[in-house]
Amino acid sequence: MTQLPIIEMRGITKSFPGVKALCGVSFAAYPGEVHALAGENGAGKSTLMKVLSGVYLPNDGAIVVAGKERHFKHPLDAIEAGISVIYQEFSLLPERTVAENIFLGREPTRCGIVDRRAMETEARRVVALFGEAQHIEPDALVADLDVASQQLVEIAKAVSLDAKVIVMDEPTAALNETECEALFALVEMLKKRGTAIVYITHRMREITKLADRVTVLKDGWTAASYDHVPTPDTIVHAMVGRDIGDYYAEPATAQEIGALVLSVRNAGNDQLKNISFDIKAGEIVGFAGLQGAGRVALARALFGAAPFTKGEVTLAGQSARFQSPREAIRAGVGLLPGDRKGEALVLMQSVSDNGMLTARALSNLAGHDKATRFASTTSMDALLRQVDVRAGNFSQEIKSLSGGNQQKTIVARWLSLDPKLLIFIEPTRGIDVNAKAGIYHLMRELARKGAAIMMVSSDLPEVLGTADRVLVMRLGELAGEFARGATEAQIMLAATGEKVGAA
């Protein structure tokens, strides 16, 4: 490129006690480009961006902004230099309004008093850039917003700074397809304004759709750098050393599909209408649809968290309209929630203790001999090794494990109870590509051992690559069913209300 980069990082090295997180990494971002930063969890992406944003001081190397070397000793120094970072973990204040969060510390004033009207007007203008997200009102409390809307507020906060460089760390992790498209349109608009975007994601299709250049980190080193966008296979090779085709396990054969496990007929509640479908032993059935279409509501209804109020549900031939999660668990249903840290793990407890949470709770109930056995550390540790949870030891706090290993720990928890039906909600959210492959193969292995698996995911390639059948939901109803081999276009047409025949 002939023009000068807005920011340039030269030979950045960063060490922590016992760990060299970055080893001479160089990175640049130019006006009006999207530079994708890829790599597995632990590759050094977040550390590099924390050095850029003034959170960490580098041990060696230089940061150059608009041709001038800068030394950021505090995040405010980076913000003043025109660098804004949208972290994966939200930094919003839940008890303040959308407008107050967007302009926190920069509130417009009039006669020494915060000009709330001006602040809300400007917040409305920034939020309106998102198109479909205009329903977010500036005076709404952040605590009352869903996760996707909170993510959009984080992005609006960065956009409002009129930054020269915006770092987006997994910005679509909590967004549905429509909101993703709005975000992509916003990225294109920012590019035209000359803003440089550093885009961190595990989703290959986002890199190929948005990026102008790609840098891949591995173990703190620059594994590859491209002045174009290579194929997803090339990027994955640089990240983990294997083909993208190895992500997904082979689908179930006709001989591997067993007896009927779950049958739902004309079931519903205040969020769901006339739901009917089956899942058999040995198969993975994916549920796709836009956010709010009813996929998670259906999973919660099956698990007894938001029970069905009508219809018939049977599990292995027995009535299964559960009125509580405890009833569902005792009958053989396990659920892995989309927010594993908030809903499934006790982060300050050990890996073993987290694996044994449910078994210990049920061990004193009649008919749960298996739960009693897996309430012991020895048995649980063996099961953790069986599902390939990788940790220094299972007595360490689970918060220190990667997302993939945390997810496998939750799988081990349910396997200790020998479940008939496993419900996975967003099974690989926040997990790098290598760990994703491990989860996909584990799900297929569980299915081959006779489990029926229901998978709810907003990642269409994941659904299409993993599931044996795909059911699409729209407005609380089933809108279509597709065999393996369906396309993303077919799924989205059904999810948005178009008439599409089953594949």
N, C-alpha and C positions, 0 to 999 in steps of 0.2 A: 504493500500500500504506500502511496506517495504522501498522504497526509500524516500528521503527527498523531500518536495515540493520545486520548484524553488522560488515561492512566496507564502507567507501565510499572510492573513489579520486576525487579532485576535480581536474580540469584537469591531469592528469599529462603533463609534457613531459620527454623524454629525448633527448639528442643525443650522438652519437659523432663523432669526427673526420670531417668531410665528409658526415655523414648525420644527419638528424633522424628518429629512429626512432619517436617518439611526439609528437603535436602536440595538447596540451590534451585528452587522453582522460579521460572520466569513466566510472566503473563502480561498481556496488554489488551486494552479495549479501545476501539476507535469510535469516533462520532458516527451515530446512525447505524450501528451494527448490533447484532445479537451474537455474543460469544458464549457458546455452551461450555460448561465445565462439568465433566463427567468423571465417574470413578465410583468404586465400591465405598460402603461405609468404612471409615477409618483410612481412606486413601489420602486425606489431607485437604479436601475441598473446603470444609468449614473453617479449618485452621487458617488457610490462606486468606479467606474472606475476612476473618477476624483480625488478621494482621492489616489488611487493607482498610478496615473500618476503625482501627485504633483500639480495638479491644485487647490485642496482644502486641507487644513490642517484639520485632524480629531480632534474632541473635546476630544475623548478618543479612546483607542485601540492602536494596534501596527501593523506595517508592517515589515515582516521578509523576507529578500531576501537571498537565499542560506545559511540559518541558522543564518544570522546576522541581528539584528534589524536596520532598516533604518528610517531616518526622512527626507522626501522629502519636501523641502521648495520651489521648483521650478520644472516645468516640465523637465528641463534639467537634474536635479538630477535623475529623474526616467529613462530618456533615457540613462544616463551614467551607470545606474544599470542594463540596458538590458531590459527595459520595453518600448514597443512601442504601441501606441494607434492609431487606425484608426477610427476617429469619423464619425458619420453619416453626419454631416455638413462638407463639404470639406474645407480644409485649403490650397488650391493651389493658386498660383499667376497666374492669367490668361494670363498676358502679358509676361510670361517667358516660356521657352521651357520645354518639358517633362524632359529632362536631368537636367536642372537647378532646376526644382522643386524637383526631386528625391534627389539631392545632395545639396539642399539649406543649406548654412552654413557649408557644409562639402566638398566644391569643391576641387578636386585634383589640386595641383599646380606644376609648374615646373619653377624653377628659380624665384619664387615669383609671377608668373603669372598663372592664371587659365588655366589648361591644358584641353582645350575644347575637344580635340580628345579623351583623356583618359576618360573624363567624359561621353561622348556619347557612347564610346565603352562599358563601364561598365553599363550604362543605358540600352543599347541594350541587354546585357547579362541578366540583371534582368527582363526586360520586356519579354524576350524570355521564361522565366519560365511559362508564362501564355499560351503557346501553340497558341491557336487561336488569341490571342491578339498581335501577333508579327507584325501586320500591323501598330502598333503605333510607329511612328518614333521618335527617341530621340530629333531631332531638330524641331519637330512640336510644334507650340504654343498651350498651354493648352486651350486658348480661342477658338481655332478652333476645339476642340474635342467634341464629343457628351458626354452626361452625363455618359454613361456606361464606356467609355474610361477614363474619368476623375477619376471615381471610381477605375479603375485598376491602374492608376498612383498613387493614394493614397496608394493602397496596395503595389505597387512596392517600394514606398518610405519607408514604414515600413520594408519590406523584406530586403532592401538594408542596413539597420542598423545592420543586423545580430543579431536581438534581441533574448533574451532568452525567453521572453514572448511577444506575440502579441495579443492585444485586438482588435477584429473586431466587430464594432457596426453596425448591419444591413448591412453587406457588399454586399448583393445581391439585395438591394432595387431597384437599377437602372440597373440591369443586366438581359439579356435575358437568355433563357435556355442553349444555347451553352456556353455563358460566365460564367454562374453559374457552369456548369460542369468543366470548366477550373479552376475556383476558388476552387472547391472541390478537384480537383487533386492536386492543389498547397498546400492546407491544409494538404492533406495526405503526400505530400513530406516534408513539414515542420515538421510534426509529426515524420517522420523517421529520421530527422536530430536532433531530441530531443527538438525541440521548443515546448513550451506550448502555446496553443491557448485558449483564453477566447472568446467565441463566443456568441454574443448577437443577438437574432433574435425573431421575432414573428411568424416565419414560422415553424410549427411543423415538417414538413417533413425534413427540414434541420437539426433539432435537432436529429431526429431518424436516419438520414443518416450519420451524422458526429460525434456526441458527444460520449464521453466515460463516462462522468458523467454529472449530471444536478443539478443546484441549482435554486430554485424559490424564488424570493423576492415578498413580498406583504406589502404595506404600511410601508416600511422601515425595516421590519422584515424578517428573514429567514422563509418562509412558509414551505419549504421542501428542503431536500438535498438527492440526490440519488447517490450511487456508481455504478449505472448502468443506462441504458436509459429506463425509464418506457414508457408505452403507451402514445400517445398524449392525450387521455382522462384523464389519471392520472395527467399529467402536467397541463392541462387546469383546472381540478378540484382544484389543488393547487393554481392556479393563480386567478381564478374568481369564483370557487365554483359551476360550472355547466358543463354538458357534452358537448363535442365537437359537438355532434349531434344536439344540440340546436342552433348552429351557423346559419344554413340556414333555411329560411322559407319554407313552403310547396310549391311545384311547382304549376304553374297555371293548373287548370282543363280545360277540353275542353269547358265547359260552360263559363269560365272566359275569354277566348280568343274572342276578338270582331272583329270589322271591320278592313279592311286594312287601315293602317295609312301612312306608307312609302313604296314606290315602286321605285326601282332603276333598270334600264334596260340598259345594254351595256354602262355604263358610264365609263369615264376615263379622265385622264390628263397626265402630264409628269411622274407621279409616279404610276398611277393606270391604269389597262387595263381590259376592258370588264367586269365590275362589275355589277352583277344582283342579287338582293335579295329583300325580303319583310319583313316588321315588322308590326305586327297587334297590336291593342289596347289590353292591358292586358298581354302582354308577354315580357319577358326579353330575348334578343338575345345577346349571348356572342361572341366576336371576339377574336380568339387566333392566335398565330403565333410567329415566332422569331422576334427579334428586327429588324426593317427595312423592314418587310414583307409588310407593307402598312396599318396596322390597324389604326395608328394615322393619316396618310395621308387621309384615307377614312373619318374619323371623321371630319377632318378639311375641306374636300371638301363638306361634307353635311352641314357644318356650314357656308360655304361661305368664309372661311379664305384662302383656296387654291382651288378655284372653279374648278368644272368639266369643261372640254372643249368640251366634246361630250357625247352623250347618253341622256336618258330621266329619270328625277327624278320627282316624284309627292308626295305631302304631303297632305293627306286628299282629294285627287282628284284634287288638284291644282298644276300647274307647280312649281317645287321647285329646279331648278338649280340656287341656290343663288350666287350672285356675291360679297356679303359682309356679314359679321356677322350680321349687322343691319337688312338686308333683312331677314335673317334666324330667328332672334329673333322676328321680327314683325309677321312672319308667324307662330310662335309657336314652335321654336326649342331652346332648352337650352343645353349648354355644360358645363360640369365640367371638367376642365383640369387636367392633371396628376400632374402638379406643381402648387398646389393651392396657395402657398405663393408667387410665382413669377408671376403667370398669372391671379389669381382670387381675391386676397385679397389686401386691403390697410391696412397693419398691424398696423399702428398708429391710425387708425380710430376705432370707436366703433363697437360693434357687430351689432347694429341696422343699422348704416350707411352702413356697408358692405352688409347687407341684402337688403338695398334699392338702391344700386348703379344702377342696371339696370332699376328698376321701375322709378327712378327719371330721368334717361336719356330719357325714353320713355314717361314720363307723359304728355309732351306738344304736343305729336303727336296725330293726329286725330285717333279716334277709339281705344284709349287705356284708357278707363275709369277705368279698373281694375288696370292698372299700376299707374294711378293717386291715386287711393285709397290706394295702398300699398306703395306709396311714403311717406305716413304719418307714424310717429313712432308708434302710437298706433296700427294700423293695422299690421305693420311688427312685433312688439313685440308679438302679438297674434299668428302670424304664426310661429315665432321662438319657442314659447312654444308648438305649435302643433307638430313640428318635434322633440321636446325634446332636444333643445339646452340647455345645462346646464352651467350656468354662474351665478356669484354672482349678476350681473345685466347686462342688455344689453347695458348700456352706457360705460362699460369698454372696453379697447382696445382689439381687437380681437386676437392680438398676445399672450395674456395671456391665451387663451383657448387651450384645447388639440386638437390634429389633428382631432379626430372624431367630436368634436363640431364645429370646423372650417368648416369641410366638410358639416355638417348639415346646417350651416348658408348659404352656397352656394346653397344647395338644396332649402332652404326657399326662396332665391332670385328668383330662377326660378319658384317656385310654385306660386309666386305672379303674374306671367304673364299667368297662366293657360296653360302650354305648351302641345302640342300634342306629341312631341318627346323629350325625355331626353337622352343625350349622356354622359355617365360616362366614363372617361379615368382614369385607375388605381384608382378606387374609394376608396381603403383602403390602399394606399401606406403610410407607416410611421404611421399606426394606430394600437393600440394594439388589442388583440384578443376580448376583451369585446366590444370595440367600433366597431370593424369589424362586430360583430353580429348585432349591432344596425343599421349599414348602410345597411346590407343585408336585414333585416326585413323592413326597411324604403323603400328600392327599391321595395320590393314585395308589400308593402302597396300602393305605388304609382301606380304600375301596376294594382292592383285590382281596383283602382279608375279610370282606363281607359287610363293611359299613356302608350305609347309605349316606351320601354327602350332599348337602345343600350349600351352594356357594353364592353369596351376594357380593357383587363387585361393581364399581363404577368404571373399572378399567376394561374396556371392550376387548382389546387383544388378549388380556388375561382370561376373560370369560370364554372367548372363542378358542383359545389354545388349550384350555384345561377341561372344559365341560363336555360331557357326552351329549347333552341336550341343553338348549337355552330357552328359558321362559322369559318373556318380556312383559313388564308391568307398566301400566299407565293409569293415572288417576285412581289408584286403589283397586284396579282390576287387571286380570291377565289379558294382554293385548295380542299375544302371538306365541307360537312355539316353533322352534327351529332345531333341526338336527345338526350334528357337528358338520362343519363345512360351510355354514352360513357366513355371509359377509357383514362387515360393520355397517354398510349402507342399509342392508335389510333390517338389522336390529334397530338402527336409528329411525328408520321409516315407521316401524311398528311402535317405537317408544314415543314418537311425536304425533301419532294419531293417523298416519297414512295407512291405507289398506294394503296389506302385504300377505301373500299366500305363504303357508308354511313351506320351509325348504324341504 
